[in-house]
Amino acid sequence: MVVNESTFLRCRLLLCKGETRKKAFGHQISQRQGATVMRRLLLGTFMLALLLGWGMESIADQPKRGGTITMAIRKDISLMNPLVGTKSVEKAVRGLIFEPLLGLDLNGKIQPNLAEGWSISKDGKLYTFKIRKGVKFHNGQEMKAEDLKFAIDYTLDPKNGAYGHSDLQPVKRVEAPDAYTLKIHLKKASPVFLSLLTGIRAFSAIPKESLEGGVKRISVFPPGTGPFKFVEWKSKRRIVLERNEDYWGHKAFIDKVILRPIRNATVRFTALRAGDVDMVDTTPLEWVQQVVRGNIKGINYTSAPREILRRLQFNVPASPFDNKKLRQAVAHAIDRKELMQSIFYEFGVPSDQKYPKGHVWYFQGISWPAYDLNKARTLLKESGYNGQTIKVMVQPAHEIMAATLQAQLKKIGMNIRLDMLTRGAFTTRVRRGEFAFRITGGSFYPDPSATYGSDFRCEKDLKKRTGNSSGYCDKEMDNLIKKGETEFDPDIRRAVFKRIITKVAEDLPEVYLGYGPRFFTFRKFVKGFTTDDNADFRWWRGGLHYTWLDK
């Protein structure tokens, strides 16, 4: 078994344990153990191949240098200021050019990046970062601490409209005492702060004075430090990047990346089949299903398997779901697998928490209401429900799942009607608390304080809801959230957030249903591409700079 960086990464993705992980880290094992390891690895690979799309690629494949990859993306960028509007496709494209201070692995653990080390003062108000030496911007200039200070100061200035302004609100001031030391002083202690620096949403490294204050729209990207350098942008036609020969990390295998915005998903996939593009971002599931079944030849795929969250949310303060037993009856009546596969086909994965299994913030041992129709009927009777019609508020994108939910609840005697609304009307009624329950989405952040705080913190005005759409309010939960936002001890923090999830399972302001994937499809000669839970074009140890062309 040849163990190289590609094998190591796959071992991480497969969550290999025991001897397999030892092998990946270079330790010796016996021949018999090795055979066991190989069987386990092959079995694990087979089980995940359907979702991750590795079935056609041999671990022994050796990457080749050179070539151009053309990728169809779902929409064009609109700005060239790397610190403004860092979301969606803008974020994905910029991630190829620009980099954050820290990284995040696939299990949610914070990793070194442009900062190779850090320390936190005892009072939690001073973060000191050791900046990596020898990192060069695309103009050849070495990155220094003063460049990072400039990016943070720019982001903190409200006149610049930087996207990361809210993320950096805890920052009081920034120092660069020498070329390779960055000190960030906070207004108050924040165990959450480190996680905010793991993506380019907060800020990315750019040369000092490379952006003019108050100017959002500029004519060219400033130099970044990423594996690809910006070449040109032709609006609605193409974005061209080239390999950064001086990149400090894993240098790209391919020489050039051409990103072509094609808004229509079917047109994107048609272009792939015709050979006009090599790779497609966000492929419709019905096409992926045809690829998986072998009905479409010459195309491979991979996915961000946990990119799309679905959950069922109750309006807790209002009738009828102010009745906990009625919420429990619904929770026992739903079949998560059937709900997820109603819209995501065989690719939907049930989940009982916002963080997926394998993530550092997923907790084992949480007891959720199990699928049990008899228990559901008993609780329904105890709740006093007498057959009245209850509306589930639905957006068009969730209609099929809502119809499946309607059929499931009919089995226990609940009369459910779908209340179809436009997105605008849906949002307005949620904020006003004018609904019974709804199917919705959501996302998770690197730190659970950001993920769960806004969801469950009490809000004063239930007619003007912001983050806590369910209207749920519990004194213990509020205290737990506050504790999680201020506690630095990792063991205590884990205990706090486990209790938070336990409270959600007990009180049921919402029920997590599961995750659906977002698929990338590509020609068979495209090798080595992986993505993360955000479906990024590049993540901490993978993406387009690890991609190569077998032709």
N, C-alpha and C positions, 0 to 999 in steps of 0.2 A: 504494500500500500504506500504510494507516494504521498507524502504529506508536504504540501506547499501552502502558500497563503490562501489560495482558492479553497483547498480542502479545509483549512482551519476555519475560514469564514462559513463554509457549509456546516461544519460541525457546530458552530455557534448557532446558525439558523435552525438546525435540527435539534438544538438543545441536547447534544450528546452528553452522556454522563459516564462516569466510571472509566473503564479502560479505553473507550473511544476518545474521551477527552484527554486522557494521559497521552495517548498516541499523538493526538493533534498538537500537544504541547511538547512533544519530542522525547518523552520517557520511553524506556524499553519495556516490552511485554513479551510473554512467552509465545511460542508458535501456536499453542492450543488457545491461549487467550486471544491471540491475533485473529484466529479463525472465528471465534465468538464475536469479536469486535466487528469483523467484516460482515457477518450475518446480520448483526444488529443495525449496522450502518445501512446496508442494502435494504433491509426491511423498513427502516425509518424513511429512507429516501423514497421508496415505493409508495408509502402511505401519504407522503406529502407531495409527491410528484404531480398529482392531479391538480392541486391548488397552486403550487409554486411553479409548475411548468419546467421541471428539470429533467423530465423523463428522457429526452432525446440528447442530452449532453453528457458526455463521459467525463468523470472526474479527472481522467488522465489527459484530457485535451490541453494542449499547451498554447497559451495566448500568442498571437502574432501582432507585430507592430505595423502601424500604417493604415492608410485608407481614410475614407470619409463616410460618415453615417448621416443619413437624412431622416429626421424624425418629424412626423406630423403631430402637432400639438393642438389642443382644443380651442385655444384662442391666442390672440397676439398680446404682446406686452404693450404698455401705454406710456411708461416712464423710464428714464435712464438715470434717475437719482436713486442709488441703492438703499438709501435710508428712508425713502418715502413710498408708501403703498406696498409694503413688503408682505404680500399675501397671494394666495392662489397661484396662478401661472407666473406672475411677477416673481414670487418667492422661489418657485421651482427653477426658473431660468437663471435668476441671480445666484442661486446656490452653486451653479457651475463656475461662476466667476469670483464670487466673494465668500468670505468665511467668518464664522463666529469665533469668539474667544475659546469656547469649550465645545465638546462634542457629546453625542448621546448614542449609546449602542442600542441594538434591537430589543434589549430587555429593559431599557429605560435607565441604565446606569450612566452617570456623568463621567466623561472621559476627557483627558487632555487633548488640546488641539493647538491653537496659536499660543495659548498659555500651556506650558508643560508641567506646571505645578502651582499650587496655591495654598494659602493658610488663612485662617479666620481668627481674629482677636478673641480674647476671653469674653468680652462684652458683646461680641457678635456684630459690632458696628464697623469693623475695618476688615476688608478683604484685600489681601496682598497676592498679586499674581506674578509668577516668574515667566517672563515672555521668552518664547522660543527664539534662539539665535539663528541667523542665516536665512530667515524667511524673506523673500523678495517680492515686492510688488511687480506688476507686469511691465512697469517702466524701468525695471532694474534696480530701483532704490530699495535698500533694506528696510523692512518694517521695524519700527521702534515703538517703545511705550508711548511716546508723545503722539504718535499717529492714532493709537487707540484712544488716548485721552481726547484728541480732537473729535473723533467719531462720537464718543459719549457726550461731550459738551454740545456738539451740534444737535444730537438727538434730544437733549434736555431743553434746548431753547425752543419755546412754544411757537415762535414765529416761523420756524422751519417746517412745521407740520410733519415731523418724522413719525413713522408708524410705531416705533418703539418707545415713544415718549411716556406712555402710561406704564410700560414695563419698568422703566428706569426711574419712576417716581420715588422709590426709596433712597435714591442717591442724593447725598448732600454735596459732595465735591470729589474731584478726581485729581490725583497727583501722578507725576511721572518723575520720581526722584533720580532715576538714571535710565539709561537706554533700554534696559531689560527688566525693569520693575514697574508695575502698575499698581497703584493703591486707590481703592474705591472706598470712600467713607460714606456710611449710610446714616440717615436721620434716626433710625431705630433698628434694633436687631431684627434680622429677617432670614430664617432658615430657607425660605423659598428663593432667595435672591440668586443663588448659584445656578439654579435650574433655568433661570431666565436668560442666561448667557450661553445656552447650548444651541441656539439657532440664530439665524440672521434677522429674525423679526425684531429683536431688541436693537441690535446694531451689528455692523460688519466692519472689518478693518479696511480703511482707505487712507491714503497719504494725507498728512497734515496740510490744511489749506486747499484741499482739492475740491471742496464745495463752497460756493458762495452762500452766505446766510440769507434766508428768505426767498431763495430761488428754487422752486420745486422742479421745474422743467429745464433740463439741460440737454445739450446737443450730442453728448457722448458720455458713455460710462467712465467714471474715474478708474484708475488702475485698481485691481483687486489682488488677492494673493492665491486664488483658487487654481485648480488644475487646468482650466481653460481661460484663454484670453479673448476679449471681445474684438471682433473684426469689423462687422457692420450690421446695421439694422435697416431693412427696407420695409416700411410699415405695410402690414397685411400680406407681405410676400415671404420674407425670410429673416432669420437672425443667424449670423455666421460667427462661430467661435473657432479658435485654433488651439492646439496643444501648447501648454505652458512648459517649455523646455527646462525652466529653472524652478519648477514646483518643488517645494520642500518635502512633500509626502510622496504617495504613490503616483508616479507620472502616468499620464493617460497612454493607453495603447494606440488609440486612434489619433490621426493628425488633425482632423477637422470635424466639427459638428454643425450641421445645417438644420435649423428648426423652422418648419413651415406651418404657419397657423392655418388650420382647416376646421371651421366651426362645426360642420355637419359630420356626425359620427359615422354615418354610412359612407359618406364620401371619403373620409379618412381611411376606412378599412378597405374600400375599393381601390384607393391609391396604393395601399400596401399590397394587395393581391396582384395589381397590375405591375408592380415593381417600380412605381414612381417614387415611393419612399421605402425606407428599410425598416421603419419602426413606427408604432402608433401609440400615442398616449390616450388612455381612457377608451377602451374598446367595448362596445355594447355586449352584454352578456349573451345575447342570442347568437352572436357571431363566435364568441369564445366557445360556447357549447358545441357549435358545429366543428370547430377546430379540435376540441377534445374528443369528439366522436369519430374523427377521422374523415369527415365529409369535406373538409377543406384541407388541401395538401400544401406543403411547403411553408407552413406558418407555425411558429412556436409562440409561447406565451409565458409570462410570469405575472405575479400579482402583489399588490399591497393587500393582504388578506383581511386586515382589520381596519380598513380605511373608512368604512361607512357604518356608523352606529345606529341602531334602532332601539327605541325604548317606548314604554307605555306610561304616560304621565296622567295622574289624577288631579283634579282640582280639589284639594283636601279641605279647605274651609267651607265649601259650598255643598249643598245637597245635590245628588244623593251620596257622593263619595266622601262626605264628612263622616260617614259610617265606616269604621275600620273593618267590620265584618264583611261589608260589601266589597271592599278592596281586596280582602283576603279571598273571598269567593272567586273573584276574577283571576287573582294570581294563581289559584289552584286549578283553574279551568283552562288556562292557556297552554298550548303546546308550542314551545319556543321553536323547535325544529321545523314544524309545519309552517309557522309564521315566516321564518327566515327564508325557507325554500320557496315560499309562494312568490317571492319577488327576485330572489337571488339564485333560483334553481338549486342545483346540488352544491353550489359554492357558498351558500349561507351557513354561517357557523353560530349556533346558540351560545350565549354568554350570560352569566348571572351577575356580572359586575361591569363597571365602565372601563376598567383596565382589563385587557385580555389575559388569559392564562399564560404564564411564563414571564409576564412583566413583573418588575420589582415591586410594584404597588398592587399586584393581585394577591388576595388573601385566601388561603385554603381554610376550610372548616366553617364557612359562613352558611348558616342554615336558612335557605329560602323555601317558600311554599312549593312543595312538589306537585307535579301534575297528578291530580287525583279528583276525578269528576264527582265521586260520592262525597268526598270532603267538601268540595265546592258547593254541591247542592245543599248540604247540611248548613254550611255557613250562610248561604243565600237565604235559606228559610229563617235562620236566626237573626239575620239582618233586618227582617221585616219587609223585604222586597215583595211587592204584590203584583208584579207583571207590568208595571208602567214602562213606557218607552224611554230609553236613555240614548241620547245622541253621542256618538263618537265624532269629534271634530277632525276632519280629514282634508289634506291637500291632495291635488290630483296625483302627485308622485307616489302617494301612499295608499291609493284606492284599492289595489289588489290585496295588500296586506290587511287593510281595514275590513274588506269583505271576508277574508279568511277569519279574522278575529270575530266578526259578527256571527259566522257559522259556528265557531267554537263555543261562544257564549250561549248560543241557542240550545246547545246540548244540555245545559244546566237550567234552562228555562228563562234566560234573560232575553228581553226584547230590545235589540239594538238597532238604531237607525244611523246610517251614514250621513253626516252633515258636511257636504262638499263645499269648500270655500276657496277663493283665490288666496294667493300668498299674502297679499296686503290685508284682506279681511281676517285671515287666520291670525296674523301677527297682532292686529289690533285687539281681537277678542281675547287672545292669550294675556296680553298686558293688562287688560281690564278684568281678567278673571271671569270671563263670560263663556264658560265651557264646562262640560262634565268631565270628560277625559279625552285624550288625544294620543295619536302616534306621532313621535317626533324623532329627531336625530340627536346630534351632539358630537363632542369630541373630548379627548383627554389630553392633559398637559403634562409636561415632565414632572411637575410636583403636584401631589394630590390636594394641596391647599387651594390651588387655582382651579382644579377639577371639581372639587366638591363644595368649596366655600360658597361660590355664588349660587349653586344649585339648592342649598339647604339652609343658608343663613336667613334668619327672620327678616322680613321686609315690613316697613311701617305702613305703607299705603298699598293695600291689596288691589286697588283700582289702577295702580301705576306700577305694575310689576316690572322688574328688570331682569335679574339673573334667576331668581327663584320663581319660576313660572307656576309651580304647583301650589304656591301659597302656604306650603308646610312651615310650621313654626313650632319649635320644641326647645325648651330651656337647656336641657342636657346637650342637645345637638349644637346649639349656639356656643356653649362653653367648650365643647370638644373642638369645634372649628377654630375658636380663638386659641386654644392650646396648641393645635397643630400649626398655627401660623407663627408661634413664638418659641416653640420647643426645639432645641438643637440636638438633644440626645437622640440618636437614631433608633434605639430600642423603644424609648418612650413614644417617639413619633409613630412608630409602626403600631404600637398598641393603641394609640389614639385613633389612627385612621382605620384600624380593624374594627374598633368600637363604632366608628361612624358608619361603616358599611353594615355592621350588624344592626344598627338602629334603622337603617334604610330597609333592611330585610324584615325587621319587626313592624315598623310603622307603615311601610309601603306607600310613600308619597309617589313612587314610581317603580316600575318593574323593567329591568334590563332584559332585552330580547336577544340581541346578538349583533354579529358583524357581517357585513357584506364586503366583498373585495372590489378593488378597482384594478382592471387588467391592462397590462401593456402587451401588445402583440408585435411580432417582428419576424423577418425573413429567417430561414433556418441557418443562414451563415452568420447571423448576429449571435455572439456568445458572451457569457459572463455578466450580463446585466442583472442586477438585483435592485430592489427598492425597499423602503421602510414603511411604517404604518401610515405615513402621510403621503405616500405615493410620490416621493420626491425623485427628481432626476439624478440626484446625488445625495448620499447620506454619509455618515461618519467614516464608514469603511466599505463603501460600495457605490454603485451607480454607473454613470456613463464613462467615468475615467477608468473603470475596471472592465469596460466592454471592449470586445475585439471582434474583428471580422475574419471568418474562416473562408477566405476566398483569395 
